[in-house]
């Protein structure tokens, strides 16, 4: 049985003039018309704006809101796995607001082909050095992993988001869950795009796992986004990379390469500081 899986990273571009409703419909319609893939991936906060922190509270929605419902419909119609990027999640009525009492999270979404919201991930590392995410949002405190039956057998998929790339311990913990594929949506700006490219390769090499990095494009709130979405193999090889403009990157990845890489170069067996502070 083939272990090849076709992934399409949708590098959404946007500015400040498009409404949330129009952007959601534009992107949903784009996915509906793209060539077939096993997995589609969207960037971080593509709908509500990665740097539009002043409107996050106003545009936040619960996990049964219109963005989630539209993405679920797309997954169901296309009969595909869909990583919906992330949204600003608002706590459902009556639900816990988090330890800081804010009730808002930067939450990634993975939908199954039947439209089920299979797993969510609340971003653990909030970017902003005291402003933006740390000031407005709760921090996640749970890893997100799930088994996805790609190519006829289960592959353990882990989720991370943008700034998480700078924290290798998160990816080590995902690796300890036998993760073979990590999906990383982002709103990573152009001035630090070389960090984005380098860190994605580092996380793939050190954990011998596939890393799918889907970034945003365009300029909004005065910030030019970095683009350069990329697919990185467990060997560290970049199998495909976009430029700075809105675009779609489609790559066939071989899931068997994870085990082949780990057997050929069994570096992970030599870890000695596991579990130590």
Order of alpha helices (4+ residues) and beta strands (2+ residues): beta-alpha-beta-alpha-alpha-beta-beta-beta-alpha-beta-beta-alpha-beta-alpha-beta-beta-beta-beta-beta-beta-alpha
